[in-house]
Amino acid sequence: MPDNFLQPDCSLTELQGSTHAALKHVLSAVPAPKRGCRGSFTLLVLTGLLMFGFGASFSYFQHGKSVPVFARQAPEGFDRDTLNPRRMEQKVEEREEDRTQHAAPTEEPPAEVPPALVIPPDTGEDLSVPSADSGATVVPPEESALPEPVPEESFPVPEIEPSILSGSEVPLPPSDGVSSSSTSSSDAPAPEVPVPVGPFPPAEIGVFFTQGSVKNEKYFLETLDRLSALPGSALIFNVKAGIVHFAAAAPMANELDLVQPSYDLPEVIRQARERGVTTIARFVSLKDPNLAQELPETQIKNPKTGRSAGNVWVDPGDPTVIRYNEQILADLVSAGIDEINLDYIRYPTEYAQASIGLKGSEKADRIEAFLTMARRVIDEHGGKTKLGISTYAILGWNFPVNFEPLGQNIARFAPLVDVISPMAYPATFAQGAYYNPQKHPRSRMYYLVYRTLTGYRELLGDQAYKLRPWIQGYGITQKNLRDEIDAVFDSGSCGFTIWNASNEYGIFMKMLPEVRRPEHCLRSL
């Protein structure tokens, strides 16, 4: 039998003799671990850490925050963007963009925004005649459903009537080949100038100021000095527009915290009077969201349903509305103001007419009650202060249709007032309508102002001498303004006031030395 066949038995005998030797023999048969296993484990750990780091970095840059792995976190509210320079630059850019979007428009002089609710600009709508089913939209421009609270805005503007469209709402004057050109090459002769008869017509020529511009002493005094070079000049400025801008003693307005003075009214009057400049107070009458929301009973209500038509306008015939405004007007007259111009003295066009539930004549009744109160206040204080109203220009083109939604019966109101101011802004008339350069004299700017005023003269009859219109002072050239002024004088009127919401009158001030009233107007100075 081969030797190797007996070898295992021989080895077993030897191992039994020595435990230590047997154990050593067995262990010698087990292969020792290779060093390569430790390297694989290390590589696995490093790969895991790398993947974790990649995931955390992706989450950070994707979401702008780190992954909450560790128990110890940053303090609550800690802004991690401060650790990212690019993110910080983006935040600065975003803040700057937001500030720019919400900043007040830059103008000279800078205007002050009152802290209380104020009336939004009445920039008009897209309809020449407010339809009976027109929806509500308020702030800015005229809106129907006022957000809560009323957003602040720079300064309310006088009523700029809705654009006059060439549709079927308003019959157009006969015209062929109507053009939207702003100037005309027509050689048509200028109309004959009517000579006013009766009492002296209002001959003031002036500009509008916001309460912020009045407060800017330097700009205010510079403007007064320039106006003083023209006999019969005037400055019209806000005294009430959502809030009361002078220190009125009116109990109701003070109780509602709606008196927030922007300037010293007696001092303003004194400075103007020293320079021979007439002071005209712009008094926003019926578009009064502050009063309407503080005292809901003053809102316009449907007489049949008793439901409010909205929370922006007040009812001109409501006893509380009458009393509230009477107290403020009394303070104005007592201060010695030369004239009060009632703006927004009409019914709203942004409310659905069905929700108001009144005919034009019924609206006129209530507006007349307001005017009667204002007339009485002036008469009780000596009657030296003049009373004026701002009205829609479109009434001079087609009165019956436009009277119904507005309630402005100018012929009926005329005996109660001293001045009637149609807002004759050519920019509010739709392009391509109402003006034919081959047929109508001079430019579009000229004709639209002229035709508005002659239309008013036909309506007013022997009260037409009270006309002193608003004319457009924004978005114009020197020629545009010259044409507007000529139209005022050629229509028979002797004065005008210029509207520019930003109070920039550089063009007018350059023309001021050249302004000459017709001879028949000089007797009014």
C-alpha positions in Angstrom: 0.0 0.0 0.0 1.5 3.3 -0.9 2.9 5.5 1.9 0.8 8.5 1.2 -2.3 6.4 1.8 -1.2 6.0 5.4 -0.1 9.6 5.9 -3.4 11.0 7.3 -3.5 8.4 10.0 0.0 9.2 10.9 -0.7 12.9 11.1 -3.7 12.3 13.4 -1.6 10.4 15.8 1.0 13.2 16.0 -1.7 15.8 16.5 -3.3 13.9 19.4 0.0 14.1 21.2 0.2 17.8 21.2 -2.9 20.0 21.4 -0.8 23.1 20.6 0.8 21.6 17.7 -2.6 20.4 16.3 -4.2 23.8 16.6 -1.2 25.4 14.9 -1.5 22.8 12.1 -5.2 23.5 11.5 -4.8 27.3 11.5 -1.9 27.1 9.1 -4.4 25.6 6.6 -6.6 28.8 6.7 -5.5 31.5 4.2 -4.6 34.9 5.8 -6.9 37.8 4.7 -5.6 39.9 2.0 -4.9 43.7 2.5 -7.0 44.5 -0.5 -10.3 44.1 1.5 -9.5 47.0 3.7 -9.0 49.2 0.6 -12.4 48.2 -0.8 -14.1 49.2 2.4 -12.4 52.5 2.5 -13.4 53.2 -1.2 -17.0 52.3 -0.3 -17.1 54.8 2.6 -15.6 57.6 0.4 -18.1 56.9 -2.4 -21.0 57.2 0.1 -19.7 60.5 1.5 -19.2 61.9 -2.0 -22.8 61.0 -3.0 -24.1 62.5 0.2 -22.2 65.7 -0.5 -23.4 65.9 -4.0 -27.1 65.4 -3.0 -26.8 68.1 -0.2 -25.2 70.5 -2.6 -27.9 69.9 -5.2 -30.7 70.5 -2.6 -29.0 73.7 -1.4 -28.7 75.3 -4.8 -32.1 74.1 -6.0 -34.1 75.2 -3.0 -31.9 77.8 -1.4 -31.5 75.8 1.9 -29.4 73.0 3.2 -30.6 69.5 4.1 -31.4 69.1 7.8 -29.1 66.1 8.5 -27.4 67.2 11.7 -29.3 67.6 14.9 -27.8 71.0 15.6 -29.5 73.4 13.2 -29.2 77.1 12.6 -31.3 79.4 14.7 -34.9 79.9 13.6 -35.3 82.7 11.2 -31.6 82.6 10.2 -31.3 84.0 6.6 -29.1 81.5 4.8 -29.1 83.7 1.7 -26.5 85.9 3.4 -24.0 83.0 2.8 -24.7 83.2 -0.9 -23.4 86.4 -2.6 -25.3 85.8 -5.8 -28.5 85.3 -3.9 -27.9 88.5 -2.0 -27.5 90.4 -5.2 -30.7 89.0 -6.5 -32.6 90.0 -3.3 -31.2 93.6 -3.6 -32.4 93.7 -7.2 -35.8 92.4 -6.3 -36.2 95.0 -3.5 -35.1 97.8 -5.8 -37.6 96.7 -8.5 -40.4 96.4 -6.0 -39.6 99.9 -4.6 -39.6 101.4 -8.1 -42.9 99.8 -9.0 -44.6 101.2 -5.9 -42.9 104.5 -5.7 -44.9 107.7 -6.3 -44.2 109.1 -9.8 -41.4 111.6 -9.9 -42.6 115.1 -10.6 -41.6 118.6 -9.8 -42.4 119.4 -7.1 -42.5 116.1 -5.3 -46.1 115.5 -4.1 -47.0 114.3 -0.7 -49.3 111.3 -0.4 -51.7 111.8 2.5 -51.8 108.9 5.0 -55.6 108.6 4.9 -57.8 107.2 2.2 -58.0 109.5 -0.8 -60.0 109.7 -4.0 -58.5 107.9 -7.0 -58.0 109.8 -10.2 -61.2 110.3 -12.2 -59.5 109.4 -15.5 -62.7 108.5 -17.2 -63.8 105.4 -19.1 -64.0 104.1 -22.6 -67.6 105.2 -23.2 -68.7 108.6 -24.2 -72.1 107.9 -22.8 -72.1 105.7 -19.7 -74.5 102.8 -20.6 -77.3 101.8 -18.3 -75.7 98.4 -17.7 -72.1 99.6 -17.3 -70.3 97.6 -14.7 -68.5 98.8 -11.7 -64.8 99.5 -11.5 -63.3 102.1 -9.1 -59.6 103.1 -8.4 -57.9 104.1 -10.7 -59.4 105.1 -13.1 -63.1 105.3 -12.0 -64.0 101.9 -10.7 -67.0 100.1 -9.5 -66.0 97.8 -6.8 -63.6 99.5 -4.4 -61.0 97.2 -2.9 -60.7 97.3 0.9 -58.9 99.4 1.9 -58.9 102.1 -0.7 -55.4 102.1 -2.2 -53.5 105.4 -1.7 -52.6 107.4 -4.8 -50.8 110.5 -5.6 -53.5 113.1 -6.1 -57.1 113.1 -7.5 -57.5 114.9 -10.7 -60.5 116.8 -11.9 -63.1 114.8 -13.7 -61.8 113.8 -17.1 -64.7 112.7 -19.1 -64.9 109.3 -20.8 -63.5 109.1 -24.3 -66.0 110.1 -27.0 -66.5 107.2 -29.3 -67.7 107.2 -32.9 -70.1 104.4 -32.2 -73.9 104.5 -32.0 -74.0 105.8 -28.5 -73.6 109.5 -29.4 -74.7 111.0 -32.8 -71.6 112.4 -34.5 -71.6 115.8 -36.1 -71.8 115.4 -39.9 -68.3 114.8 -41.3 -66.8 113.2 -44.3 -63.3 111.7 -44.4 -62.8 112.1 -40.7 -59.1 112.2 -39.7 -57.4 111.8 -36.4 -54.7 114.4 -37.4 -53.9 116.8 -34.7 -53.5 119.7 -37.1 -55.3 120.8 -40.1 -54.1 122.4 -43.3 -57.6 123.6 -44.0 -57.9 127.3 -45.0 -61.4 127.5 -43.5 -61.9 130.9 -41.8 -62.0 131.1 -38.1 -65.4 131.4 -36.6 -66.8 134.8 -35.7 -66.1 135.6 -32.1 -69.4 136.2 -30.1 -69.3 139.2 -27.8 -70.6 138.3 -24.3 -73.6 140.3 -23.1 -74.8 140.8 -19.5 -72.7 140.7 -16.4 -68.9 140.5 -16.5 -67.7 137.0 -17.5 -65.2 135.1 -15.3 -61.8 136.0 -16.8 -59.4 134.2 -14.5 -56.5 132.3 -16.2 -54.9 129.8 -13.9 -53.3 126.5 -13.2 -54.0 123.6 -10.9 -51.9 122.6 -7.8 -52.1 119.5 -5.7 -51.8 119.8 -1.9 -48.2 118.6 -2.1 -47.3 121.4 -4.5 -48.9 124.0 -2.3 -46.9 122.6 0.6 -43.7 122.9 -1.4 -43.0 126.5 -0.4 -40.3 127.3 -3.0 -42.3 126.0 -6.0 -45.5 127.5 -4.7 -44.0 131.0 -4.3 -42.1 130.8 -7.7 -45.4 129.9 -9.4 -47.3 132.8 -7.7 -44.5 135.2 -8.8 -44.8 134.1 -12.4 -48.6 134.2 -12.4 -48.6 137.7 -10.9 -47.2 139.0 -14.2 -50.6 138.3 -15.8 -53.6 140.4 -14.7 -56.5 138.2 -13.5 -54.4 135.1 -12.9 -55.5 132.3 -10.5 -54.3 129.3 -8.6 -56.7 126.4 -8.1 -55.7 123.8 -5.5 -57.1 120.9 -3.5 -58.8 121.7 -0.3 -60.9 118.5 0.0 -60.3 115.3 -1.9 -61.2 112.3 0.3 -59.6 114.1 3.2 -59.6 117.7 4.2 -56.3 119.3 3.4 -56.5 122.5 5.6 -57.1 122.9 9.3 -60.9 123.0 9.2 -62.9 123.2 12.4 -65.7 121.1 10.9 -66.9 118.9 13.8 -68.0 115.9 11.7 -64.8 115.7 9.6 -62.6 116.0 12.8 -64.6 113.4 14.6 -64.0 111.0 11.6 -60.3 111.9 11.7 -60.5 113.2 8.1 -58.9 116.6 8.7 -55.2 116.3 7.9 -53.8 119.7 7.0 -51.1 119.9 4.3 -50.7 123.7 4.4 -51.7 126.9 6.2 -54.8 128.0 4.3 -54.9 131.6 5.6 -51.2 132.0 4.7 -51.7 130.6 1.2 -54.5 133.1 0.6 -52.4 135.9 2.0 -49.4 135.1 -0.2 -51.6 134.9 -3.3 -53.5 138.1 -2.6 -50.2 140.0 -2.1 -49.4 139.1 -5.7 -52.8 139.7 -7.1 -53.5 136.0 -7.7 -57.0 134.7 -7.2 -57.4 131.6 -5.0 -59.8 128.9 -6.1 -60.5 125.9 -3.8 -61.0 122.6 -5.6 -63.6 120.8 -3.5 -64.3 117.1 -4.5 -68.0 116.8 -3.6 -69.6 113.4 -4.1 -66.9 110.9 -4.8 -66.0 110.5 -1.2 -65.0 106.9 -0.3 -63.9 107.9 3.2 -67.3 109.3 4.2 -69.1 106.5 2.3 -67.2 103.8 4.3 -67.1 105.6 7.6 -70.9 106.3 7.4 -72.5 103.7 5.1 -75.9 105.4 5.4 -74.5 108.2 3.2 -74.0 105.8 0.2 -76.2 106.0 -2.9 -79.1 103.6 -2.4 -81.7 102.3 -4.8 -85.0 104.0 -3.7 -87.0 100.8 -4.5 -84.7 98.1 -3.0 -82.9 100.2 -0.4 -79.6 98.5 -1.4 -76.4 100.4 -1.7 -75.0 100.9 -5.2 -71.4 101.1 -3.9 -69.1 102.4 -1.2 -67.3 105.1 -3.1 -69.9 107.8 -3.9 -72.3 109.5 -1.5 -75.9 110.6 -2.1 -75.9 114.4 -2.7 -79.4 114.7 -1.2 -78.6 112.8 2.0 -79.0 115.0 5.1 -75.7 113.7 6.6 -73.8 114.4 3.4 -75.3 117.9 3.3 -74.3 118.6 6.9 -70.8 117.2 6.6 -69.9 119.2 3.5 -71.7 122.3 4.8 -69.4 122.5 7.8 -66.3 122.3 5.6 -67.5 124.8 3.1 -68.3 127.3 5.9 -64.7 127.1 7.1 -63.5 127.7 3.6 -65.6 130.8 3.1 -64.7 132.1 6.5 -61.0 131.8 5.6 -61.5 134.3 2.8 -61.1 132.0 -0.3 -62.0 133.8 -3.5 -63.8 130.9 -5.2 -64.9 127.3 -4.6 -65.0 124.9 -7.5 -67.2 121.9 -6.9 -65.7 118.9 -8.7 -67.3 115.4 -9.0 -70.7 117.1 -8.7 -72.5 114.4 -10.5 -73.6 110.8 -10.3 -71.2 107.9 -11.0 -70.9 106.3 -14.4 -69.1 103.2 -13.1 -72.1 102.0 -11.1 -74.7 100.0 -13.0 -77.5 102.5 -13.6 -80.1 100.0 -12.6 -78.5 99.7 -9.2 -78.9 103.5 -8.7 -82.5 103.4 -9.8 -82.9 107.1 -10.5 -83.9 109.0 -13.6 -81.8 111.9 -14.8 -84.3 114.4 -13.4 -84.3 112.7 -10.0 -80.5 112.8 -9.9 -80.6 116.5 -10.8 -83.0 117.1 -7.9 -80.5 115.8 -5.4 -77.5 117.5 -6.9 -79.5 120.8 -6.8 -80.1 120.3 -3.1 -76.3 120.1 -2.6 -75.7 123.2 -4.7 -78.5 125.1 -2.9 -76.7 124.3 0.4 -73.4 125.6 -1.0 -75.0 128.8 -2.3 -76.7 129.4 1.1 -73.4 128.9 3.0 -71.7 131.6 0.8 -74.6 134.0 1.0 -74.7 133.7 4.8 -71.1 134.6 5.0 -71.4 137.8 2.9 -71.6 136.4 -0.6 -68.1 137.5 -1.7 -66.9 134.0 -2.5 -67.8 132.7 -6.0 -69.2 129.3 -6.6 -68.2 127.2 -9.6 -68.8 123.6 -10.9 -66.8 121.3 -13.1 -68.9 119.5 -15.7 -68.6 116.9 -18.5 -67.7 118.4 -21.9 -69.8 115.8 -23.8 -73.0 117.6 -22.5 -72.2 120.3 -25.0 -72.4 117.8 -27.9 -75.4 115.7 -27.0 -77.2 116.8 -23.8 -80.3 114.6 -23.7 -78.4 111.3 -24.0 -75.6 112.2 -21.6 -77.7 113.9 -19.0 -79.5 110.8 -17.9 -76.5 108.9 -16.3 -74.8 112.1 -15.0 -77.7 114.2 -13.7 -75.8 117.4 -14.6 -78.5 119.7 -15.7 -76.3 122.7 -16.4 -79.0 125.1 -17.5 -81.0 124.3 -14.3 -77.9 124.7 -12.1 -76.6 127.9 -13.7 -78.6 130.4 -11.6 -77.1 128.9 -8.4 -73.4 129.3 -9.5 -71.1 131.9 -10.7 -68.8 129.8 -12.9 -69.4 126.8 -15.1 -66.3 124.8 -16.1 -66.6 122.2 -18.9 -63.6 119.8 -18.9 -62.7 120.4 -22.5 -59.7 118.0 -22.8 -59.2 116.9 -26.5 -57.3 113.8 -25.3 -60.6 112.4 -23.9 -62.3 112.5 -27.4 -61.8 109.3 -29.5 -59.4 109.7 -32.3 -61.1 109.7 -35.7 -64.3 111.2 -34.5 -65.9 114.6 -34.2 -63.2 116.3 -36.2 -62.8 116.6 -40.0 -59.6 118.6 -41.0 -61.1 119.3 -44.4 -64.3 120.8 -42.9 -63.5 122.1 -39.4 -61.4 125.2 -38.8 -57.8 124.9 -37.7 -56.5 122.0 -35.6 -58.2 119.1 -33.8 -57.1 120.7 -30.4 -58.7 123.9 -31.4 -62.0 122.5 -32.8 -62.8 120.2 -30.0 -62.5 122.9 -27.4 -64.3 125.4 -29.5 -67.2 123.1 -30.4 -67.6 122.1 -26.7 -68.0 125.7 -25.6 -70.3 126.8 -28.4 -72.5 123.8 -27.6 -72.6 124.9 -24.0 -73.5 128.4 -25.0 -76.6 127.1 -26.9 -77.7 125.2 -23.7 -77.1 128.0 -21.3 -78.5 131.0 -23.2 -78.2 134.2 -21.2 -76.2 132.3 -18.5 -73.5 131.4 -21.0 -71.3 134.3 -19.8 -70.5 132.1 -16.8 -68.4 129.7 -18.8 -64.7 129.3 -17.9 -63.5 125.9 -19.1 -60.8 123.6 -18.0 -58.3 123.0 -20.9 -55.7 120.3 -21.3 -52.2 121.0 -20.0 -50.7 117.5 -20.3 -49.3 115.7 -23.3 -49.2 118.9 -25.4 -46.9 121.1 -27.4 -46.8 124.9 -27.3 -48.9 125.0 -30.5 -51.5 122.7 -29.0 -51.9 125.0 -26.0 -52.0 128.1 -28.2 -54.8 126.5 -30.2 -56.8 125.6 -27.1 -56.5 129.2 -25.7 -57.5 130.7 -29.1 -60.6 128.3 -29.1 -61.6 129.6 -25.6 -61.4 133.2 -26.7 -63.0 132.6 -30.1 -66.0 130.9 -28.4 -66.7 134.1 -26.4 -65.2 133.1 -23.0 -62.6 135.2 -21.3 -60.8 132.8 -19.0 -59.7 129.2 -18.4 -57.9 126.9 -16.0 -55.2 124.4 -17.1 -55.2 120.9 -15.8 -51.9 119.0 -15.4 -51.8 116.3 -12.7 -48.1 116.6 -12.2 -48.3 120.4 -12.0 -45.7 120.9 -14.8 -46.5 124.2 -16.6 -43.3 125.0 -18.3 -44.9 125.4 -21.7 -47.6 127.7 -20.3 -45.1 129.8 -18.4 -43.1 130.4 -21.6 -46.3 131.6 -23.3 -47.5 133.7 -20.4 -46.1 137.0 -21.6 -47.9 136.5 -24.9 -51.4 135.8 -23.5 -53.8 138.5 -24.5 -57.4 138.5 -23.7 -59.9 139.9 -26.3 -60.9 143.5 -25.7 -64.4 142.6 -24.6 -62.9 140.6 -21.7 -60.8 143.5 -20.3 -63.8 144.9 -18.5 -63.9 141.8 -16.3 -60.4 142.5 -14.9 
